């Protein structure tokens, strides 16, 4: 009877785990604050917490709208991914093409044949919203702007950006070029996974060309909002005024996306209201740390009788302030673990609960290798023991 009970408990734990698993092992928890209506002037907006992806507030978040230079978030994301993969480097020198020079709107005034590093082009995109810099870096990565745009749309599909279509790298008005507040939040959160980008998005005043060309950030939150660390403004006749504004306080990273605001002042006011609402009402609490030792577990038929284990990844919970949170964790190991065991093999689960409700889980993995014992090994061990005793 006991064996049946243990089997049922093991199967139940697996089913619960499968049902509640979420990307990044992060989740919102506890009772939500009372619903509020913020007085916002933008057509569409959204506020999310970056690590959990939890939406905290929104207005028409999935409406397809032109996004102007907020497009450049995807351009910067692909550039950072190319750098991280080793395809390009920050020190690469890019030669500006005639096409790059021909871009209108916001530019860093690249001249045909001018040489500039990837580092400085990224600075020109993040700070001064250089349309020409976008084309130059796109041609460097993909060979052409058209090829790079195809990569942008492919990456958007991979990220689940269901209401987005890119027609260019910089957001200049083009028929069929659109996104949604939700999708912009998704790609912003993905860009934040590359912390090196903050070197550029947190700049207020800087320069290019050995100080000869001055830069001033178009994102006024960087100077005037506590904790602001990015991300990108945008404005055209069709898009009106847009912004993906990011800010971090006390380990909580918020993303406020504003689309179709009537004026530049309105977009910053809306983003400020959204961010203020998030920081006033929510906090992030880390419940599990990657690599955190759990406990030794018995191993059958191994050269060692036990194996050390640890949590495989971080787990954070988004908790409404004032709720206190009622989050607990339950450790469940597999009933029978047999050698061989490799480093990283799953040994069980840490299941997280908010009260009695499961909110997520983290794998428990082996941190050492345990070889399977064989008859030959057993004979050798017995022989060594016998020799040792006889001596």
Secondary structure, 3 states (H helix, E strand, C coil): CHHHHHHHHHHHHHHHHHHHCCHHHEEEECCCCCCCCCCCCCCEEEEEECCCCEEEEEECCCCCECCHHHHHHHHHHHHHHHHHHCCCCCCCEEECCHHHHCCCCCCCCCCCCCEEEHHHHHHHHHHHCCHHHHHHHHHHHHCCHHHHHHHHHHHHHHCCCCCCECCCCCCCCCCCCEECHHHHHHHHHHHCCCHHHHHHHCCCEEEECCCCEEEECCCCHHHHCCCEEEEEEEEECCCEEEEEEEEEECCEEEEEEEEEECCHHHHHHHHHHHHHHHHHHEEEEEEECCCCECCCEECECECCCEECEEECCCEEEEEECCCCCCEEEEEEECCCCECCECCCCEEEEEEEEECCEEEEEEEEEECCCECECCHHHHHHHHHHHHHHHHC
